[in-house]
Amino acid sequence: MSKKRAREADGASADKMVEDSGDSSDEDFDMVNVDFEWFNFNEKIDFHGTKSLIRQLFDVDASLFDVSALADLILSQASIGSTVKTDGEESDPFAFVTALNVQEHREKKPMAQLVSYLSEKAQGIESLASIPPLLASGQHVGLVLSERLINVPSEIAPPLYTMLIEEIQDAVDDKEPYEFTHYLIVSKTYHEIESTLNEERKKKKGKQDGHALHHFHPEDEVLQKHAVAHGSYPFTKIDDAVADSKRAFQEMGVMPQGSMILIEASKFADAIKAVGEYLSPPS
């Protein structure tokens, strides 16, 4: 896939990926072709869509942050990261990715809130114990935020991350502050819990093991194999969530958690290459 666009964003072009949702040989389903287009962030268009995706990423804990200020911070670096859309640049994004320099933005309210939140969450989890001192060290850590609507295919992840790497390298070449030592990816996992709305079915089938950990983003399973630290943490305001409203397969509820994946910068490109191999569409 060619590069999304020159870093001097002019809005003139975008990469595309066509997604087929069915097999034309199957008469029971209609074929739907969707053109996914990649765009630079546009502060005049993308504020509300980016804000909505941030809320989805942080789930019930989104209320702990100034989400509007975080969206503004993301949009302020238009040439680092991408939005993915299906109806032209003027439409709302279906997905996004960005990388924020923790040290560069440390004094800004949304970054200060995020650093405090992530440090607090990581402190109590052994597998994430190396993250708080790193965030406090003054090193240039790239905070990667990425989210997409639930029905957007995971195959968009490899080009999203590949273009992010290219854009960061362009920024480094231009002497901009994106020469990171590590990338800290914030994401989500979940485990299934028994639904309280299906008491009779539960009695018939008996108890099921709902403690298996699942990834909302399949690429995270690959990324964590290249990580120096990774783990999940409970949301602070999880009691505000109604798991039954997110039931999977009408039998199990979904209990979401936050997650962090810390990757050394020198290993990030290889990790993204592995994601591409894992999520490549079947030929």
C-alpha positions as CSV (number, residue, x, y, z in Angstrom):
1,M,0.0,0.0,0.0
2,S,1.4,3.4,-1.0
3,K,1.8,6.1,1.5
4,K,-1.4,7.8,2.7
5,R,-0.3,11.3,1.6
6,A,2.6,13.7,1.9
7,R,3.1,15.1,5.4
8,E,2.1,18.5,4.1
9,A,-1.5,17.4,4.1
10,D,-3.5,18.9,1.3
11,G,-6.5,16.6,1.5
12,A,-6.2,15.7,-2.2
13,S,-5.8,11.9,-1.9
14,A,-6.1,8.9,0.3
15,D,-5.3,5.2,0.3
16,K,-8.1,2.8,-0.1
17,M,-8.9,-0.8,0.9
18,V,-11.9,-2.7,-0.3
19,E,-13.6,-5.0,2.2
20,D,-15.8,-7.8,0.9
21,S,-18.3,-9.0,3.6
22,G,-19.4,-12.1,1.8
23,D,-18.8,-14.8,-0.8
24,S,-20.5,-14.2,-4.1
25,S,-21.0,-17.9,-4.5
26,D,-23.2,-18.0,-1.4
27,E,-26.8,-17.3,-2.4
28,D,-27.9,-16.7,1.2
29,F,-25.9,-13.5,1.6
30,D,-25.5,-10.3,-0.4
31,M,-22.1,-9.0,-1.3
32,V,-21.2,-5.7,0.2
33,N,-18.1,-3.8,-0.9
34,V,-16.8,-1.1,1.4
35,D,-14.0,1.3,0.4
36,F,-12.0,2.3,3.5
37,E,-10.0,5.5,3.0
38,W,-7.2,6.8,5.1
39,F,-6.9,10.5,5.9
40,N,-4.8,12.9,8.0
41,F,-6.6,14.3,11.0
42,N,-8.6,17.4,10.2
43,E,-9.5,19.6,13.2
44,K,-12.4,21.1,11.3
45,I,-14.0,17.8,10.7
46,D,-12.8,15.1,13.0
47,F,-13.3,16.5,16.5
48,H,-16.6,14.8,17.4
49,G,-15.7,11.5,15.7
50,T,-12.3,11.3,17.4
51,K,-13.9,12.2,20.8
52,S,-16.5,9.4,20.3
53,L,-13.8,6.8,19.6
54,I,-11.7,8.0,22.6
55,R,-14.8,7.4,24.8
56,Q,-15.1,3.9,23.4
57,L,-11.4,3.2,24.0
58,F,-11.5,4.2,27.7
59,D,-15.0,2.8,28.2
60,V,-16.6,3.7,31.6
61,D,-13.4,5.5,32.6
62,A,-13.6,8.0,29.8
63,S,-15.5,10.3,32.3
64,L,-12.2,10.6,34.3
65,F,-10.6,12.6,31.5
66,D,-11.1,15.8,29.6
67,V,-11.9,13.9,26.4
68,S,-12.5,17.1,24.5
69,A,-9.0,18.4,25.4
70,L,-7.5,15.0,24.5
71,A,-9.2,15.0,21.1
72,D,-7.9,18.5,20.5
73,L,-4.4,17.4,21.3
74,I,-4.6,14.5,18.9
75,L,-6.0,16.7,16.1
76,S,-3.2,19.3,16.7
77,Q,-0.6,16.9,15.2
78,A,-2.5,16.3,11.9
79,S,0.3,14.5,10.1
80,I,1.0,11.9,12.8
81,G,-1.6,9.1,12.6
82,S,-4.7,8.6,10.5
83,T,-8.4,8.4,10.4
84,V,-10.3,5.7,8.4
85,K,-13.5,6.7,6.7
86,T,-15.9,5.2,4.1
87,D,-17.7,8.2,2.7
88,G,-15.0,10.8,2.0
89,E,-13.0,13.2,4.1
90,E,-16.1,15.1,5.3
91,S,-17.5,12.0,7.0
92,D,-17.0,10.8,10.5
93,P,-14.0,8.4,11.2
94,F,-14.6,4.7,11.7
95,A,-11.2,4.3,13.2
96,F,-8.0,6.2,14.1
97,V,-4.5,5.8,15.4
98,T,-2.1,8.3,16.8
99,A,1.1,8.5,18.8
100,L,1.6,11.3,21.4
101,N,5.0,12.2,23.0
102,V,4.4,11.8,26.7
103,Q,7.4,14.0,27.7
104,E,6.6,16.7,25.1
105,H,3.0,17.1,26.3
106,R,3.5,16.2,30.0
107,E,2.4,19.6,31.2
108,K,-0.8,19.7,29.2
109,K,-4.0,18.7,31.1
110,P,-5.1,15.7,29.0
111,M,-1.6,14.1,29.0
112,A,-1.1,14.8,32.7
113,Q,-4.5,13.1,33.4
114,L,-3.5,10.1,31.2
115,V,-0.1,9.7,32.8
116,S,-1.5,9.8,36.3
117,Y,-4.3,7.3,35.4
118,L,-2.0,4.8,33.6
119,S,0.6,5.0,36.3
120,E,-1.9,4.4,39.0
121,K,-3.4,1.4,37.1
122,A,0.0,-0.1,36.4
123,Q,1.4,0.2,39.9
124,G,-0.8,-2.6,41.3
125,I,-0.1,-5.1,38.5
126,E,3.2,-7.0,38.5
127,S,3.4,-7.4,34.7
128,L,3.0,-3.6,34.3
129,A,5.3,-2.5,37.1
130,S,8.0,-1.1,34.8
131,I,5.6,1.4,33.2
132,P,5.2,4.0,36.0
133,P,8.9,4.6,36.4
134,L,9.3,4.8,32.7
135,L,6.6,7.4,32.4
136,A,8.2,9.4,35.2
137,S,11.7,9.1,33.8
138,G,11.6,11.9,31.2
139,Q,12.3,9.5,28.3
140,H,10.4,10.2,25.1
141,V,7.6,7.5,25.2
142,G,5.1,7.4,22.3
143,L,1.6,6.9,23.7
144,V,-0.3,5.1,21.0
145,L,-4.1,5.4,21.0
146,S,-6.0,3.4,18.5
147,E,-9.7,2.6,18.3
148,R,-12.3,1.5,15.7
149,L,-16.0,0.8,15.6
150,I,-16.9,-2.7,16.5
151,N,-17.9,-3.8,13.0
152,V,-14.7,-2.4,11.3
153,P,-12.5,-5.3,10.1
154,S,-9.2,-5.9,11.9
155,E,-7.4,-5.9,8.5
156,I,-7.3,-2.1,8.6
157,A,-4.8,-2.3,11.5
158,P,-1.6,-3.2,9.5
159,P,-1.8,-0.2,7.1
160,L,-2.8,2.1,10.0
161,Y,0.3,1.2,12.0
162,T,2.6,1.0,8.9
163,M,1.7,4.5,7.9
164,L,2.1,5.7,11.5
165,I,5.7,4.3,11.5
166,E,6.4,6.1,8.2
167,E,5.0,9.4,9.4
168,I,7.0,9.2,12.7
169,Q,10.2,8.5,10.7
170,D,9.4,11.5,8.4
171,A,8.9,13.7,11.6
172,V,12.2,12.5,13.0
173,D,13.9,13.3,9.7
174,D,12.5,16.8,10.1
175,K,13.9,17.1,13.6
176,E,10.5,17.0,15.2
177,P,10.1,15.4,18.7
178,Y,9.1,11.9,17.7
179,E,12.3,9.9,18.4
180,F,10.8,7.5,21.0
181,T,12.5,5.0,23.2
182,H,9.3,3.0,23.7
183,Y,5.8,2.8,22.5
184,L,3.0,2.4,25.1
185,I,-0.2,1.1,23.4
186,V,-3.4,1.6,25.3
187,S,-6.1,-0.8,24.4
188,K,-8.9,-3.0,25.8
189,T,-9.5,-6.6,26.7
190,Y,-12.5,-8.4,28.1
191,H,-13.7,-11.6,29.7
192,E,-17.1,-13.1,29.5
193,I,-19.4,-13.4,32.5
194,E,-22.7,-15.2,33.0
195,S,-25.6,-13.1,32.0
196,T,-28.2,-12.4,34.8
197,L,-30.8,-12.0,32.1
198,N,-30.7,-15.7,31.2
199,E,-31.3,-17.4,34.5
200,E,-33.3,-20.3,33.0
201,R,-30.8,-21.0,30.3
202,K,-28.0,-20.8,32.9
203,K,-29.7,-23.4,35.1
204,K,-30.1,-25.7,32.1
205,K,-26.5,-25.4,30.9
206,G,-24.8,-25.1,34.2
207,K,-21.9,-22.8,35.0
208,Q,-19.4,-21.9,32.3
209,D,-15.9,-20.7,32.6
210,G,-16.0,-17.0,31.9
211,H,-12.5,-16.0,32.9
212,A,-10.7,-16.5,29.5
213,L,-9.2,-13.2,28.4
214,H,-10.1,-11.9,24.9
215,H,-8.8,-9.0,22.9
216,F,-11.1,-6.4,21.4
217,H,-8.3,-5.8,18.8
218,P,-6.8,-9.0,17.5
219,E,-3.6,-7.3,16.6
220,D,-2.9,-6.8,20.4
221,E,-2.3,-10.6,20.7
222,V,0.6,-10.2,18.3
223,L,1.9,-7.0,19.7
224,Q,2.2,-8.3,23.2
225,K,4.5,-11.1,21.9
226,H,7.0,-8.3,21.1
227,A,6.4,-6.4,24.4
228,V,8.7,-5.8,27.4
229,A,5.5,-5.5,29.5
230,H,1.8,-6.0,28.9
231,G,-1.2,-6.7,31.0
232,S,-4.9,-5.8,31.7
233,Y,-6.3,-3.7,34.5
234,P,-9.9,-3.2,35.9
235,F,-11.6,0.0,35.0
236,T,-12.1,2.4,38.0
237,K,-15.8,3.0,37.2
238,I,-16.6,-0.6,36.2
239,D,-19.6,-0.7,38.7
240,D,-21.2,1.9,36.4
241,A,-21.2,-0.6,33.5
242,V,-24.1,-2.9,32.8
243,A,-22.4,-6.0,31.4
244,D,-25.7,-7.4,30.3
245,S,-26.1,-4.5,27.8
246,K,-23.0,-5.8,26.0
247,R,-23.9,-9.5,26.1
248,A,-22.1,-11.7,23.7
249,F,-24.1,-14.4,21.9
250,Q,-27.1,-13.7,24.2
251,E,-25.7,-16.1,26.8
252,M,-22.6,-14.3,28.2
253,G,-22.1,-10.7,29.4
254,V,-18.9,-8.8,28.6
255,M,-16.7,-7.5,31.3
256,P,-14.3,-5.0,29.7
257,Q,-10.8,-4.1,31.0
258,G,-8.2,-1.6,30.0
259,S,-4.8,-2.9,28.8
260,M,-1.3,-1.7,28.2
261,I,1.4,-3.0,25.8
262,L,4.9,-1.6,26.1
263,I,7.3,-2.2,23.2
264,E,10.8,-0.9,22.8
265,A,11.1,1.4,19.8
266,S,13.7,-0.7,18.2
267,K,11.3,-3.6,18.1
268,F,8.1,-1.7,17.0
269,A,8.6,-2.1,13.2
270,D,9.0,-5.9,13.5
271,A,5.9,-6.0,15.7
272,I,3.9,-4.2,13.1
273,K,5.3,-6.4,10.4
274,A,4.1,-9.5,12.4
275,V,0.7,-7.9,12.8
276,G,0.5,-7.5,9.0
277,E,1.4,-11.2,8.5
278,Y,-1.2,-12.3,11.1
279,L,-4.1,-10.1,9.7
280,S,-3.4,-10.3,6.0
281,P,-6.6,-10.9,4.1
282,P,-6.8,-14.4,2.6
283,S,-5.6,-14.5,-1.0
